[in-house]
Structures are given as C-alpha cells and as structure tokens.
Amino acid sequence: MSSEQQNRFFYFGPLLFKTKVDKYKDMLKKIKKEYNYNKHLASHINETYSYDIKEFKKNVEKQFNSYFNFYEHYYNTTLPSKDYIVEYCWVNIMKAGDSNPPHTHDGDFSCVLYLQIPDSLKKESDDYVGRDTAGPGGIKFIYGEDRPHCITDVEAKPVEGDMYIFPANLRHVVNSFKSKGTRISMAANIKLKHPVRYFSWVLKKTNTLLLKKLFLRN
C-alpha cells in the first residue's frame, strides 16, 4: 500500500454549501412588502417580509438537489428521501445600523441568498481594515469552541446571486454596516418529508460502519 493510500483525512462538522442562483434578479422583483416578518425573527432589522414559498422553491430546486447530492457524498450515506417542504421564506431588507445577532433556524436545513448589495456597501467592505474577514454587512457561520488547530467559523462577504445552504442549527451572525444603501437577502427554512428521526439513525449507523472499516483497514 502506497503512502498516499495510507493517509486519510475526515470530513467533520456541518456541511456548509455555497452555490449560485441565476434568477436572483427576477426573485428580487417579486418581493411584496405586505406581511412584516419581524415577530418570527431574532434580527435587529426594521424591514423583513414573507416571500412566496412556491416562487422561492421553483427558482432554487436545482441548488437544493445539488446540496443533497453532495450531502450524501460528504457523510457517505443515502438520504431516505430528497423530497422537502419549504416551511418559511422571508426577505431581510437591511440598512445602515441593522444587524442579525448569533442565531439558528428551525427545520432541517436553511439557506441565505443575496439579492442586492449596494455599491456603497461593497466599497465600505473593500475599505474595511480589521481582523473580521466577513467585513461590514458580512456573514459568519460558527461551529464548536474556538481553539487552536480547529476551523470553528467561516466568514463571507455578500455577493449578489450567492447562496449558502446549511443545517438549520448551524449558528450564524450578520454584521451591521455604516454606508447608505439597501442590502437585501432572502432566507428560508426547509424540512425533509421523511422523518428526521429515522434519517438521524441511518446517518449514525452508516458513519459507525464506515469508521469501523477505516480503522480495521489500518
């Protein structure tokens, strides 16, 4: 056995997935400022509105299918079903001073999609000097305790059309910004149609068998 075959590394932690949505501009045009969503959220954002679930789903089905396919590869398992329900969908219309404290979502998986990033915020982010690589208006995903030799957070600057999909219980935070202009993002919570309790048991059993095979092989 070659040294390359003897060496292995393990995927570890939640699957955070970045993708692109082509029709984000069309989705932006269909925002209706009718039902204020603030009472359902932990955010410090004055304007949040519900978004049509069917309209959302038809524009992101390809992205969620890609996520589930990679999910099976990442955890070396097979999902009992890739059918899902979009439980909630809303838009966040952020302006200077707005922010979103560390929080998690309901459901099995969640996502954030960037629909509009003003030039003023892009410049503020480019001009920012500091250790926070997410920068003004950026997002940070947090997992585990902060310690040496561990990746415990992923930071990202918002880019129009970028979409992040992740387990709903993955903690994340959104920074405030100072510049004029409106930053618009969309978020949604989804639930697998197959009971999560059964899926969790399958995942645990599959990973246990995989680890046994790996250790027996070494």
C-alpha positions, -999 to +999 in steps of 0.1 A: +000+000+000+014+034-010+018+063+015-009+081-004-033+052+002-023+051+039-031+088+045-066+099+051-085+129+064-121+130+077-149+154+068-160+168+101-188+191+112-218+205+094-220+208+056-219+244+046-225+247+008-220+277-015-238+279-048-252+304-074-288+313-083-291+326-118-326+341-115-320+362-083-329+394-101-363+380-110-368+370-074-358+405-062-386+420-084-412+398-069-408+409-033-440+422-018-439+444+013-471+430+027-466+408+057-439+420+082-419+390+094-401+406+124-420+388+151-407+355+139-370+365+138-342+374+162-328+401+139-324+438+145-338+447+111-367+471+107-379+456+074-384+419+070-412+404+048-426+370+040-419+357+004-440+333-017-429+298-009-438+283-043-420+311-061-389+305-040-388+268-044-391+268-082-360+290-085-338+270-061-347+234-067-315+227-087-294+242-059-310+221-032-307+190-053-270+197-056-268+202-018-285+168-011-263+150-036-231+164-020-246+157+014-247+120+006-211+122-005-200+142+025-214+119+051-211+087+030-248+079+034-280+078+014-309+101+023-342+081+027-358+108+005-347+141-010-383+154-010-387+185+011-411+212+022-402+249+024-417+258+057-409+295+058-393+320+034-386+357+040-366+387+029-343+409+050-340+445+039-310+458+058-299+494+061-272+512+080-271+500+116-292+469+111-277+436+121-285+400+130-271+385+163-259+349+166-289+327+160-301+294+145-331+285+124-360+260+126-364+230+104-337+206+090-319+229+066-317+267+059-303+290+033-294+326+026-295+341-008-281+376-017-304+396-039-290+431-037-257+445-025-253+483-030-221+497-044-217+518-012-215+486+009-191+470-015-168+500-011-171+500+027-163+463+028-133+468+005-120+497+026-125+479+059-094+474+080-095+448+107-094+411+116-131+404+108-128+389+073-166+390+068-164+428+070-193+452+071-226+435+061-208+401+060-220+368+075-201+344+098-210+308+104-199+294+138-195+258+149-177+244+180-154+261+205-127+284+195-094+266+199-060+261+182-058+238+151-096+239+146-117+257+120-146+270+141-160+297+118-165+305+081-168+342+071-181+355+038-188+388+021-222+390+005-222+388-033-253+391-054-266+357-066-245+338-040-265+313-019-254+294+012-272+262+023-265+247+057-281+227+086-307+248+103-290+245+137-257+260+124-252+292+143-245+324+123-244+361+126-247+391+102-226+422+107-240+458+106-227+484+082-225+522+081-228+532+044-260+543+027-279+519+005-300+488+010-287+452+014-314+426+005-311+389+013-336+361+013-337+332+038-357+300+041-362+270+063-369+236+048-379+203+063-373+168+048-406+150+041-390+118+055-390+118+093-357+133+106-356+108+135-352+079+111-327+098+089-305+105+120-305+068+129-294+059+094-267+085+094-253+074+127-253+037+117-237+044+084-209+065+099-202+039+126-198+012+100-176+035+079-153+042+108-150+005+117-139-003+081-114+025+081-098+015+114-098-022+106-080-014+073-051+005+090 
